[in-house]
Amino acid sequence: GESVGLHLPTLSVQEGDNSIINCAYSNSASDYFIWYKQESGKGPQFIIDIRSNMDKRQGQRVTVLLNKTVKHLSLQIAATQPGDSAVYFCAENRRGSGNTGKLIFGQGTTLQVKP
Amino acid sequence: GAVVSQHPSRVICKSGTSVKIECRSLDFQATTMFWYRQFPKQSLMLMATSNEGSKATYEQGVEKDKFLINHASLTLSTLTVTSAHPEDSSFYICSAGGGAFQETQYFGPGTRLLVL
């Protein structure tokens, strides 16, 4: 069935290194993707989004790359810090009847930052 | 970004009682709100989509008579867990979208429900 999934459940990186979190999606008609960060006991926090007419988008220390050919999404975090430790979810927005469609979440990748 | 609040942040109740959770968009008008539940170490599971002034749309397998959703205004949606049982214990999270934020959903901090 259609799904959004993540390749690795846990990623461990050294503080200061760059982190790359990957996500695969299966619905080629999806046109909007979001990365969220969720810390323990809290709600997901919006990080960055990208539309399907873009290949790359940059934010503060984060970059999202979209490869529509292979239906792959990645989140790159530069100079990873201990505060980046969290679970990261990619989400695919599938438009419903209105402007705000449902979000389909991947299973999540736990990022562990070692000091 | 938009700010979404939830109340209460955690609640403990006895089996058979009902619990109401509020979700508010504080700085924008949310035409659509979503309710999710999340079990430990798992992803978010969408329960229902709520549009202001209309009935909620429930996902397959979610009992609409058990999880009552009301979206009476553009800034408030409520989820009532009726006759709660221990298996309803979970982390409930709402999100809001629409208005100035067409496709992006912003999430509340979540409500931890424990049914004894």
gemmi code that builds the backbone of each chain (N, CA, C; Angstrom):
import gemmi

chains = {
    "A": [
        ("GLY", (0.817, -1.196, 0.000), (0.000, 0.000, 0.000), (0.854, 1.250, 0.000)),
        ("GLU", (0.223, 2.413, -0.098), (0.987, 3.648, -0.108), (1.535, 3.915, 1.274)),
        ("SER", (2.733, 4.442, 1.319), (3.320, 4.696, 2.625), (4.464, 5.673, 2.506)),
        ("VAL", (4.793, 6.222, 3.636), (6.003, 7.027, 3.752), (6.849, 6.350, 4.808)),
        ("GLY", (8.038, 5.998, 4.502), (8.843, 5.255, 5.470), (10.234, 5.786, 5.577)),
        ("LEU", (10.925, 5.400, 6.593), (12.288, 5.822, 6.850), (13.207, 4.615, 6.763)),
        ("HIS", (14.429, 4.847, 6.272), (15.318, 3.727, 6.059), (15.894, 3.201, 7.365)),
        ("LEU", (16.267, 4.089, 8.300), (16.957, 3.675, 9.502), (16.178, 4.103, 10.719)),
        ("PRO", (15.966, 3.210, 11.679), (15.240, 3.607, 12.874), (16.065, 4.454, 13.828)),
        ("THR", (17.364, 4.284, 13.875), (18.216, 5.024, 14.795), (19.476, 5.483, 14.083)),
        ("LEU", (19.852, 6.724, 14.335), (21.070, 7.289, 13.786), (21.876, 7.901, 14.925)),
        ("SER", (23.109, 7.478, 15.049), (23.960, 8.004, 16.103), (25.116, 8.778, 15.465)),
        ("VAL", (25.278, 10.032, 15.865), (26.330, 10.867, 15.287), (27.115, 11.568, 16.394)),
        ("GLN", (28.293, 11.961, 16.045), (29.142, 12.701, 16.972), (28.769, 14.176, 16.912)),
        ("GLU", (28.791, 14.812, 18.066), (28.514, 16.243, 18.111), (29.455, 16.973, 17.159)),
        ("GLY", (28.887, 17.871, 16.365), (29.673, 18.635, 15.411), (29.651, 18.065, 14.010)),
        ("ASP", (29.342, 16.771, 13.903), (29.250, 16.155, 12.578), (27.925, 16.528, 11.918)),
        ("ASN", (27.864, 16.253, 10.627), (26.605, 16.452, 9.908), (25.756, 15.180, 9.994)),
        ("SER", (24.440, 15.356, 10.044), (23.517, 14.226, 10.100), (22.678, 14.203, 8.828)),
        ("ILE", (22.409, 13.011, 8.362), (21.526, 12.850, 7.204), (20.474, 11.811, 7.559)),
        ("ILE", (19.229, 12.230, 7.513), (18.108, 11.348, 7.804), (17.326, 11.153, 6.509)),
        ("ASN", (17.063, 9.910, 6.189), (16.437, 9.589, 4.908), (14.982, 9.169, 5.049)),
        ("CYS", (14.266, 9.327, 3.964), (12.848, 8.979, 3.934), (12.467, 8.576, 2.526)),
        ("ALA", (11.711, 7.505, 2.406), (11.208, 7.071, 1.107), (9.694, 7.213, 1.098)),
        ("TYR", (9.155, 7.640, -0.001), (7.704, 7.717, -0.122), (7.285, 6.953, -1.362)),
        ("SER", (6.052, 6.535, -1.380), (5.614, 5.665, -2.474), (4.572, 6.296, -3.380)),
        ("ASN", (3.957, 7.382, -2.929), (2.920, 8.006, -3.736), (3.533, 9.074, -4.635)),
        ("SER", (3.664, 8.768, -5.897), (4.299, 9.703, -6.826), (3.466, 10.967, -7.037)),
        ("ALA", (2.219, 10.931, -6.629), (1.360, 12.108, -6.785), (1.506, 13.092, -5.630)),
        ("SER", (2.222, 12.727, -4.598), (2.412, 13.626, -3.463), (3.176, 14.855, -3.901)),
        ("ASP", (2.760, 16.011, -3.407), (3.375, 17.245, -3.877), (3.892, 18.149, -2.767)),
        ("TYR", (3.827, 17.670, -1.530), (4.269, 18.526, -0.430), (4.762, 17.640, 0.693)),
        ("PHE", (5.927, 17.984, 1.232), (6.546, 17.155, 2.269), (7.035, 18.035, 3.410)),
        ("ILE", (6.950, 17.470, 4.604), (7.349, 18.225, 5.790), (8.231, 17.340, 6.660)),
        ("TRP", (9.218, 17.941, 7.275), (10.019, 17.275, 8.310), (9.635, 17.857, 9.657)),
        ("TYR", (9.416, 16.926, 10.612), (9.112, 17.332, 11.973), (10.146, 16.729, 12.925)),
        ("LYS", (10.358, 17.439, 14.013), (11.221, 16.964, 15.093), (10.343, 16.770, 16.329)),
        ("GLN", (10.459, 15.613, 16.963), (9.678, 15.380, 18.170), (10.595, 14.984, 19.312)),
        ("GLU", (10.612, 15.810, 20.336), (11.350, 15.498, 21.549), (10.442, 14.693, 22.476)),
        ("SER", (11.053, 13.985, 23.376), (10.321, 13.084, 24.250), (9.225, 13.814, 25.021)),
        ("GLY", (8.006, 13.304, 24.932), (6.904, 13.870, 25.682), (6.321, 15.146, 25.115)),
        ("LYS", (6.741, 15.506, 23.899), (6.246, 16.744, 23.300), (5.601, 16.470, 21.953)),
        ("GLY", (4.904, 17.461, 21.440), (4.328, 17.340, 20.116), (5.373, 17.586, 19.037)),
        ("PRO", (5.119, 17.129, 17.817), (6.062, 17.367, 16.717), (6.239, 18.855, 16.446)),
        ("GLN", (7.460, 19.211, 16.134), (7.797, 20.605, 15.850), (8.183, 20.729, 14.383)),
        ("PHE", (7.560, 21.651, 13.688), (7.863, 21.874, 12.277), (9.320, 22.294, 12.106)),
        ("ILE", (10.004, 21.633, 11.159), (11.389, 22.006, 10.872), (11.486, 22.713, 9.538)),
        ("ILE", (11.065, 22.020, 8.500), (11.207, 22.551, 7.150), (10.271, 21.798, 6.223)),
        ("ASP", (9.871, 22.446, 5.154), (9.007, 21.790, 4.190), (9.548, 21.995, 2.784)),
        ("ILE", (8.999, 21.245, 1.849), (9.416, 21.377, 0.455), (8.281, 20.934, -0.459)),
        ("ARG", (8.148, 21.622, -1.539), (7.142, 21.249, -2.526), (7.794, 20.424, -3.637)),
        ("SER", (6.962, 19.726, -4.361), (7.504, 18.801, -5.358), (8.114, 19.500, -6.566)),
        ("ASN", (7.900, 20.800, -6.689), (8.519, 21.521, -7.808), (9.911, 22.036, -7.434)),
        ("MET", (10.400, 21.607, -6.277), (11.726, 21.994, -5.820), (12.553, 20.744, -5.560)),
        ("ASP", (13.873, 20.871, -5.674), (14.782, 19.766, -5.372), (15.474, 19.960, -4.022)),
        ("LYS", (15.557, 21.196, -3.617), (16.342, 21.497, -2.417), (15.781, 22.743, -1.755)),
        ("ARG", (15.837, 22.717, -0.430), (15.430, 23.899, 0.315), (16.279, 23.972, 1.571)),
        ("GLN", (16.732, 25.164, 1.876), (17.612, 25.317, 3.033), (16.980, 26.170, 4.099)),
        ("GLY", (17.274, 25.772, 5.348), (16.863, 26.578, 6.480), (18.089, 26.848, 7.337)),
        ("GLN", (17.848, 27.141, 8.589), (18.966, 27.381, 9.480), (19.548, 26.044, 9.923)),
        ("ARG", (20.718, 25.728, 9.457), (21.443, 24.479, 9.743), (20.775, 23.241, 9.155)),
        ("VAL", (19.647, 23.375, 8.509), (18.971, 22.219, 7.921), (18.756, 22.416, 6.428)),
        ("THR", (18.826, 21.290, 5.728), (18.578, 21.281, 4.298), (17.722, 20.076, 3.978)),
        ("VAL", (16.707, 20.266, 3.175), (15.897, 19.142, 2.728), (16.142, 18.961, 1.239)),
        ("LEU", (16.353, 17.714, 0.855), (16.556, 17.363, -0.546), (15.436, 16.434, -0.991)),
        ("LEU", (14.941, 16.678, -2.175), (13.864, 15.862, -2.715), (14.289, 15.292, -4.063)),
        ("ASN", (14.237, 13.990, -4.184), (14.536, 13.315, -5.446), (13.271, 12.601, -5.901)),
        ("LYS", (12.564, 13.230, -6.802), (11.275, 12.691, -7.224), (11.442, 11.447, -8.085)),
        ("THR", (12.588, 11.325, -8.738), (12.803, 10.178, -9.610), (12.762, 8.877, -8.827)),
        ("VAL", (13.390, 8.892, -7.654), (13.414, 7.682, -6.827), (12.525, 7.816, -5.602)),
        ("LYS", (11.745, 8.870, -5.555), (10.801, 9.114, -4.444), (11.535, 9.054, -3.106)),
        ("HIS", (12.512, 9.917, -2.967), (13.346, 9.929, -1.780), (13.487, 11.357, -1.252)),
        ("LEU", (13.447, 11.442, 0.047), (13.524, 12.724, 0.753), (14.605, 12.588, 1.816)),
        ("SER", (15.388, 13.629, 2.011), (16.379, 13.569, 3.085), (16.425, 14.890, 3.833)),
        ("LEU", (16.819, 14.784, 5.084), (17.014, 15.952, 5.942), (18.461, 15.965, 6.372)),
        ("GLN", (19.143, 17.040, 6.079), (20.538, 17.179, 6.476), (20.624, 18.226, 7.571)),
        ("ILE", (21.291, 17.861, 8.651), (21.500, 18.782, 9.763), (22.999, 19.044, 9.861)),
        ("ALA", (23.372, 20.281, 9.735), (24.788, 20.640, 9.798), (25.220, 20.856, 11.250)),
        ("ALA", (26.460, 20.464, 11.518), (27.044, 20.687, 12.849), (26.076, 20.264, 13.950)),
        ("THR", (25.744, 18.995, 13.960), (24.744, 18.474, 14.881), (25.099, 18.761, 16.338)),
        ("GLN", (24.098, 19.181, 17.076), (24.276, 19.551, 18.482), (23.476, 18.615, 19.381)),
        ("PRO", (23.824, 18.540, 20.649), (23.057, 17.674, 21.570), (21.562, 17.985, 21.562)),
        ("GLY", (21.218, 19.251, 21.381), (19.804, 19.634, 21.344), (19.062, 19.117, 20.123)),
        ("ASP", (19.787, 18.575, 19.176), (19.152, 17.990, 17.992), (18.667, 16.572, 18.255)),
        ("SER", (19.062, 15.999, 19.379), (18.630, 14.638, 19.711), (17.116, 14.598, 19.840)),
        ("ALA", (16.493, 13.760, 19.036), (15.029, 13.680, 19.009), (14.649, 12.606, 17.990)),
        ("VAL", (13.355, 12.427, 17.814), (12.854, 11.575, 16.738), (12.432, 12.489, 15.598)),
        ("TYR", (12.844, 12.152, 14.402), (12.530, 12.951, 13.233), (11.566, 12.181, 12.332)),
        ("PHE", (10.506, 12.852, 11.957), (9.499, 12.256, 11.084), (9.423, 13.027, 9.778)),
        ("CYS", (9.354, 12.289, 8.685), (8.957, 12.933, 7.442), (7.458, 12.711, 7.296)),
        ("ALA", (6.804, 13.640, 6.660), (5.369, 13.528, 6.460), (5.026, 13.972, 5.054)),
        ("GLU", (4.098, 13.288, 4.513), (3.653, 13.530, 3.153), (2.246, 14.103, 3.237)),
        ("ASN", (2.028, 15.199, 2.543), (0.702, 15.813, 2.563), (-0.068, 15.369, 1.335)),
        ("ARG", (-1.158, 14.675, 1.617), (-2.010, 14.219, 0.522), (-3.272, 15.047, 0.562)),
        ("ARG", (-3.462, 15.830, -0.426), (-4.585, 16.742, -0.448), (-5.916, 16.013, -0.372)),
        ("GLY", (-6.780, 16.545, 0.480), (-8.131, 16.024, 0.563), (-9.049, 16.926, -0.223)),
        ("SER", (-10.272, 17.046, 0.230), (-11.222, 17.859, -0.505), (-10.972, 19.341, -0.275)),
        ("GLY", (-10.324, 19.693, 0.798), (-10.032, 21.088, 1.078), (-8.582, 21.403, 0.825)),
        ("ASN", (-8.136, 22.552, 1.265), (-6.754, 22.946, 1.078), (-5.802, 22.193, 1.992)),
        ("THR", (-6.303, 21.811, 3.160), (-5.426, 21.138, 4.116), (-5.668, 19.648, 4.035)),
        ("GLY", (-4.721, 18.940, 3.464), (-4.854, 17.503, 3.330), (-4.320, 16.777, 4.542)),
        ("LYS", (-4.518, 15.494, 4.547), (-4.026, 14.664, 5.646), (-2.518, 14.500, 5.543)),
        ("LEU", (-1.894, 14.393, 6.693), (-0.476, 14.097, 6.732), (-0.294, 12.602, 6.949)),
        ("ILE", (0.555, 12.006, 6.144), (0.910, 10.602, 6.323), (2.339, 10.596, 6.855)),
        ("PHE", (2.510, 10.049, 8.048), (3.805, 10.077, 8.713), (4.587, 8.804, 8.457)),
        ("GLY", (5.889, 8.972, 8.369), (6.790, 7.838, 8.364), (6.949, 7.318, 9.791)),
        ("GLN", (7.722, 6.262, 9.939), (7.860, 5.628, 11.242), (8.794, 6.375, 12.180)),
        ("GLY", (9.600, 7.246, 11.653), (10.471, 8.037, 12.511), (11.889, 7.495, 12.619)),
        ("THR", (12.843, 8.387, 12.714), (14.244, 8.042, 12.961), (14.695, 8.730, 14.228)),
        ("THR", (15.248, 7.950, 15.138), (15.784, 8.531, 16.364), (17.209, 8.996, 16.109)),
        ("LEU", (17.451, 10.255, 16.356), (18.801, 10.812, 16.210), (19.429, 10.944, 17.594)),
        ("GLN", (20.549, 10.282, 17.765), (21.285, 10.366, 19.026), (22.593, 11.086, 18.771)),
        ("VAL", (22.838, 12.131, 19.525), (24.052, 12.922, 19.347), (25.003, 12.622, 20.502)),
        ("LYS", (26.160, 12.114, 20.166), (27.146, 11.768, 21.187), (28.076, 12.951, 21.440)),
        ("PRO", (28.310, 13.276, 22.711), (29.164, 14.431, 23.020), (30.633, 14.141, 22.740)),
    ],
    "B": [
        ("GLY", (6.241, 30.765, 13.051), (5.308, 29.651, 12.958), (4.099, 29.847, 13.833)),
        ("ALA", (3.122, 29.005, 13.663), (1.889, 29.095, 14.403), (2.004, 28.398, 15.755)),
        ("VAL", (1.216, 28.862, 16.693), (1.239, 28.292, 18.035), (-0.076, 27.585, 18.300)),
        ("VAL", (0.042, 26.344, 18.715), (-1.128, 25.539, 19.048), (-0.976, 25.048, 20.481)),
        ("SER", (-2.019, 25.205, 21.256), (-1.960, 24.758, 22.642), (-2.938, 23.615, 22.867)),
        ("GLN", (-2.668, 22.835, 23.897), (-3.562, 21.758, 24.303), (-3.729, 21.813, 25.805)),
        ("HIS", (-4.922, 21.419, 26.234), (-5.179, 21.387, 27.668), (-6.146, 20.246, 27.982)),
        ("PRO", (-5.871, 19.425, 28.984), (-4.705, 19.495, 29.861), (-3.484, 18.851, 29.224)),
        ("SER", (-2.340, 18.996, 29.852), (-1.131, 18.374, 29.329), (-1.063, 16.903, 29.731)),
        ("ARG", (-1.649, 16.600, 30.873), (-1.752, 15.202, 31.291), (-2.971, 15.034, 32.167)),
        ("VAL", (-3.558, 13.872, 32.072), (-4.762, 13.600, 32.869), (-4.788, 12.126, 33.239)),
        ("ILE", (-5.166, 11.901, 34.482), (-5.365, 10.540, 34.989), (-6.827, 10.408, 35.377)),
        ("CYS", (-7.463, 9.368, 34.899), (-8.882, 9.212, 35.210), (-9.192, 7.751, 35.489)),
        ("LYS", (-10.349, 7.541, 36.067), (-10.796, 6.184, 36.357), (-11.502, 5.602, 35.146)),
        ("SER", (-11.433, 4.320, 35.027), (-12.097, 3.623, 33.932), (-13.591, 3.910, 33.954)),
        ("GLY", (-14.166, 4.219, 32.798), (-15.587, 4.500, 32.694), (-15.941, 5.967, 32.664)),
        ("THR", (-14.987, 6.811, 33.015), (-15.251, 8.252, 32.986), (-14.920, 8.821, 31.607)),
        ("SER", (-15.359, 10.057, 31.385), (-15.084, 10.726, 30.112), (-14.061, 11.838, 30.322)),
        ("VAL", (-13.260, 12.054, 29.334), (-12.206, 13.056, 29.425), (-12.269, 13.967, 28.198)),
        ("LYS", (-12.214, 15.255, 28.428), (-12.237, 16.214, 27.327), (-10.867, 16.867, 27.181)),
        ("ILE", (-10.381, 16.919, 25.947), (-9.103, 17.555, 25.640), (-9.358, 18.710, 24.683)),
        ("GLU", (-8.788, 19.859, 25.016), (-8.976, 21.034, 24.180), (-7.739, 21.320, 23.339)),
        ("CYS", (-7.980, 21.781, 22.137), (-6.902, 22.174, 21.227), (-7.221, 23.562, 20.701)),
        ("ARG", (-6.290, 24.473, 20.883), (-6.516, 25.850, 20.454), (-5.396, 26.340, 19.548)),
        ("SER", (-5.768, 27.027, 18.474), (-4.779, 27.736, 17.668), (-4.746, 29.158, 18.208)),
        ("LEU", (-3.591, 29.591, 18.651), (-3.496, 30.844, 19.394), (-3.291, 32.076, 18.530)),
        ("ASP", (-2.689, 31.918, 17.384), (-2.370, 33.116, 16.605), (-2.802, 33.016, 15.152)),
        ("PHE", (-3.672, 32.065, 14.861), (-4.217, 32.019, 13.512), (-5.547, 31.269, 13.545)),
        ("GLN", (-6.316, 31.451, 12.509), (-7.602, 30.772, 12.419), (-7.423, 29.466, 11.663)),
        ("ALA", (-7.725, 28.394, 12.341), (-7.509, 27.065, 11.777), (-8.818, 26.527, 11.201)),
        ("THR", (-8.874, 26.452, 9.900), (-10.074, 25.906, 9.281), (-10.156, 24.397, 9.469)),
        ("THR", (-9.008, 23.788, 9.652), (-8.972, 22.346, 9.826), (-8.084, 21.985, 11.001)),
        ("MET", (-8.570, 21.077, 11.821), (-7.767, 20.538, 12.915), (-7.772, 19.019, 12.820)),
        ("PHE", (-6.680, 18.444, 13.253), (-6.516, 16.998, 13.181), (-6.216, 16.466, 14.581)),
        ("TRP", (-6.687, 15.262, 14.829), (-6.391, 14.599, 16.098), (-5.642, 13.308, 15.822)),
        ("TYR", (-4.547, 13.140, 16.565), (-3.699, 11.965, 16.432), (-3.549, 11.307, 17.805)),
        ("ARG", (-3.225, 10.026, 17.767), (-2.768, 9.371, 18.986), (-1.442, 8.703, 18.679)),
        ("GLN", (-0.652, 8.594, 19.723), (0.692, 8.057, 19.549), (1.019, 7.150, 20.721)),
        ("PHE", (1.391, 5.910, 20.428), (1.836, 4.976, 21.448), (3.352, 5.079, 21.555)),
        ("PRO", (3.907, 4.655, 22.692), (5.351, 4.786, 22.908), (6.172, 4.196, 21.769)),
        ("LYS", (7.153, 4.952, 21.339), (8.097, 4.537, 20.304), (7.420, 4.205, 18.976)),
        ("GLN", (6.280, 4.814, 18.749), (5.601, 4.613, 17.481), (5.315, 5.951, 16.816)),
        ("SER", (4.902, 5.873, 15.580), (4.583, 7.085, 14.838), (3.212, 7.605, 15.214)),
        ("LEU", (2.850, 8.723, 14.646), (1.541, 9.302, 14.915), (0.482, 8.617, 14.045)),
        ("MET", (-0.644, 8.344, 14.665), (-1.740, 7.732, 13.941), (-2.898, 8.727, 13.881)),
        ("LEU", (-3.284, 9.094, 12.678), (-4.384, 10.041, 12.522), (-5.694, 9.389, 12.955)),
        ("MET", (-6.428, 10.088, 13.799), (-7.720, 9.589, 14.247), (-8.855, 10.209, 13.442)),
        ("ALA", (-8.786, 11.541, 13.282), (-9.889, 12.218, 12.620), (-9.466, 13.588, 12.142)),
        ("THR", (-10.212, 14.059, 11.158), (-10.026, 15.401, 10.606), (-11.260, 16.207, 10.933)),
        ("SER", (-11.040, 17.403, 11.447), (-12.152, 18.220, 11.893), (-12.149, 19.562, 11.174)),
        ("ASN", (-13.232, 19.861, 10.513), (-13.384, 21.154, 9.861), (-14.379, 21.997, 10.636)),
        ("GLU", (-14.073, 23.252, 10.793), (-14.896, 24.160, 11.574), (-16.336, 24.161, 11.065)),
        ("GLY", (-17.241, 23.917, 11.972), (-18.652, 23.984, 11.651), (-19.242, 22.759, 10.993)),
        ("SER", (-18.445, 21.724, 10.826), (-18.988, 20.511, 10.213), (-18.556, 19.281, 11.007)),
        ("LYS", (-19.135, 18.167, 10.655), (-18.813, 16.925, 11.369), (-17.395, 16.472, 11.033)),
        ("ALA", (-16.803, 15.827, 12.009), (-15.446, 15.323, 11.803), (-15.454, 14.098, 10.898)),
        ("THR", (-14.371, 13.911, 10.207), (-14.180, 12.724, 9.375), (-13.218, 11.793, 10.093)),
        ("TYR", (-13.691, 10.603, 10.412), (-12.890, 9.669, 11.193), (-12.153, 8.691, 10.283)),
        ("GLU", (-10.968, 8.315, 10.718), (-10.202, 7.305, 10.001), (-10.801, 5.924, 10.279)),
        ("GLN", (-10.519, 5.033, 9.380), (-11.038, 3.677, 9.499), (-10.564, 3.049, 10.801)),
        ("GLY", (-11.502, 2.458, 11.517), (-11.166, 1.786, 12.761), (-11.292, 2.667, 13.992)),
        ("VAL", (-11.539, 3.946, 13.820), (-11.698, 4.851, 14.959), (-13.182, 5.019, 15.247)),
        ("GLU", (-13.581, 4.721, 16.475), (-14.995, 4.774, 16.834), (-15.447, 6.214, 17.071)),
        ("LYS", (-16.327, 6.697, 16.236), (-16.753, 8.089, 16.358), (-17.603, 8.327, 17.601)),
        ("ASP", (-18.283, 7.296, 18.089), (-19.089, 7.472, 19.296), (-18.235, 7.457, 20.551)),
        ("LYS", (-17.041, 6.942, 20.435), (-16.151, 6.903, 21.580), (-15.260, 8.140, 21.635)),
        ("PHE", (-14.849, 8.590, 20.484), (-13.982, 9.767, 20.397), (-14.779, 10.891, 19.735)),
        ("LEU", (-15.424, 11.695, 20.583), (-16.273, 12.758, 20.087), (-15.450, 14.005, 19.802)),
        ("ILE", (-15.608, 14.527, 18.613), (-14.844, 15.699, 18.219), (-15.788, 16.831, 17.878)),
        ("ASN", (-15.466, 17.994, 18.423), (-16.246, 19.191, 18.158), (-15.302, 20.309, 17.740)),
        ("HIS", (-15.627, 20.975, 16.651), (-14.794, 22.069, 16.146), (-15.712, 23.275, 15.976)),
        ("ALA", (-16.035, 23.896, 17.100), (-17.066, 24.914, 17.122), (-16.612, 26.264, 16.608)),
        ("SER", (-15.320, 26.509, 16.642), (-14.829, 27.801, 16.174), (-13.523, 27.605, 15.432)),
        ("LEU", (-13.035, 28.661, 14.833), (-11.803, 28.575, 14.051), (-10.555, 28.486, 14.918)),
        ("THR", (-10.735, 28.547, 16.233), (-9.572, 28.470, 17.104), (-9.670, 27.369, 18.146)),
        ("LEU", (-10.745, 26.598, 18.130), (-10.925, 25.602, 19.178), (-11.533, 24.317, 18.639)),
        ("SER", (-10.889, 23.217, 18.970), (-11.446, 21.895, 18.716), (-11.305, 21.091, 20.000)),
        ("THR", (-12.284, 20.246, 20.264), (-12.210, 19.404, 21.460), (-12.370, 17.945, 21.084)),
        ("LEU", (-11.655, 17.114, 21.827), (-11.759, 15.657, 21.693), (-12.225, 15.126, 23.037)),
        ("THR", (-13.322, 14.416, 23.048), (-13.819, 13.801, 24.276), (-13.714, 12.298, 24.145)),
        ("VAL", (-12.967, 11.712, 25.048), (-12.863, 10.257, 25.114), (-13.945, 9.798, 26.069)),
        ("THR", (-14.956, 9.150, 25.552), (-16.090, 8.742, 26.381), (-15.865, 7.347, 26.948)),
        ("SER", (-16.332, 7.157, 28.169), (-16.207, 5.872, 28.840), (-14.808, 5.287, 28.630)),
        ("ALA", (-13.847, 6.029, 29.105), (-12.452, 5.642, 28.863), (-12.098, 4.328, 29.546)),
        ("HIS", (-11.247, 3.567, 28.890), (-10.743, 2.310, 29.431), (-9.224, 2.322, 29.372)),
        ("PRO", (-8.582, 1.444, 30.123), (-7.104, 1.451, 30.147), (-6.462, 1.402, 28.762)),
        ("GLU", (-7.091, 0.723, 27.813), (-6.504, 0.642, 26.475), (-6.556, 1.970, 25.721)),
        ("ASP", (-7.305, 2.943, 26.271), (-7.347, 4.277, 25.663), (-6.171, 5.137, 26.127)),
        ("SER", (-5.427, 4.636, 27.094), (-4.267, 5.374, 27.575), (-3.283, 5.575, 26.421)),
        ("SER", (-2.919, 6.812, 26.200), (-2.060, 7.126, 25.058), (-1.673, 8.593, 25.117)),
        ("PHE", (-0.917, 9.007, 24.128), (-0.535, 10.404, 23.965), (-1.381, 10.951, 22.814)),
        ("TYR", (-2.231, 11.918, 23.118), (-3.122, 12.483, 22.115), (-2.584, 13.851, 21.695)),
        ("ILE", (-2.463, 14.025, 20.393), (-1.886, 15.259, 19.864), (-2.812, 15.844, 18.806)),
        ("CYS", (-2.996, 17.141, 18.867), (-3.799, 17.796, 17.838), (-2.878, 18.620, 16.945)),
        ("SER", (-3.343, 18.892, 15.759), (-2.632, 19.811, 14.879), (-3.650, 20.723, 14.221)),
        ("ALA", (-3.183, 21.863, 13.782), (-4.072, 22.833, 13.155), (-3.471, 23.309, 11.856)),
        ("GLY", (-4.321, 23.551, 10.902), (-3.856, 24.034, 9.610), (-4.923, 24.866, 8.952)),
        ("GLY", (-4.606, 25.307, 7.749), (-5.544, 26.131, 7.026), (-5.325, 27.606, 7.334)),
        ("GLY", (-6.200, 28.434, 6.864), (-6.040, 29.861, 7.067), (-4.773, 30.335, 6.393)),
        ("ALA", (-3.928, 30.995, 7.171), (-2.669, 31.490, 6.621), (-1.679, 30.365, 6.359)),
        ("PHE", (-1.931, 29.199, 6.907), (-1.034, 28.057, 6.738), (-1.807, 26.972, 6.005)),
        ("GLN", (-1.794, 27.035, 4.711), (-2.680, 26.211, 3.923), (-2.445, 24.722, 4.086)),
        ("GLU", (-1.234, 24.275, 3.868), (-0.982, 22.836, 3.896), (-0.203, 22.402, 5.118)),
        ("THR", (0.513, 23.319, 5.710), (1.349, 22.963, 6.850), (0.497, 22.762, 8.083)),
        ("GLN", (0.785, 21.760, 8.836), (0.112, 21.527, 10.096), (1.072, 21.826, 11.238)),
        ("TYR", (0.562, 22.558, 12.212), (1.326, 22.845, 13.410), (0.698, 22.096, 14.575)),
        ("PHE", (1.561, 21.504, 15.361), (1.092, 20.589, 16.394), (1.068, 21.228, 17.775)),
        ("GLY", (0.121, 20.737, 18.566), (0.091, 21.095, 19.964), (1.103, 20.271, 20.737)),
        ("PRO", (1.254, 20.541, 22.022), (2.246, 19.841, 22.841), (1.828, 18.447, 23.263)),
        ("GLY", (0.583, 18.082, 22.999), (0.127, 16.745, 23.346), (-0.499, 16.659, 24.726)),
        ("THR", (-1.331, 15.640, 24.899), (-1.978, 15.346, 26.188), (-1.746, 13.882, 26.511)),
        ("ARG", (-1.148, 13.657, 27.659), (-0.900, 12.277, 28.109), (-2.104, 11.820, 28.910)),
        ("LEU", (-2.788, 10.795, 28.431), (-3.961, 10.252, 29.116), (-3.619, 8.900, 29.716)),
        ("LEU", (-3.898, 8.770, 30.994), (-3.717, 7.501, 31.690), (-5.040, 7.117, 32.319)),
        ("VAL", (-5.570, 5.989, 31.904), (-6.843, 5.499, 32.438), (-6.563, 4.332, 33.372)),
        ("LEU", (-6.984, 4.485, 34.607), (-6.715, 3.450, 35.613), (-7.830, 2.404, 35.685)),
    ],
}
model = gemmi.Model(1)
for chain_id, residues in chains.items():
    chain = gemmi.Chain(chain_id)
    for i, (resn, *xyz) in enumerate(residues, 1):
        res = gemmi.Residue()
        res.name, res.seqid = resn, gemmi.SeqId(i, " ")
        for name, pos in zip(("N", "CA", "C"), xyz):
            atom = gemmi.Atom()
            atom.name, atom.element = name, gemmi.Element(name[0])
            atom.pos, atom.b_iso = gemmi.Position(*pos), 0.0
            res.add_atom(atom)
        chain.add_residue(res)
    model.add_chain(chain)
structure = gemmi.Structure()
structure.add_model(model)
structure.setup_entities()
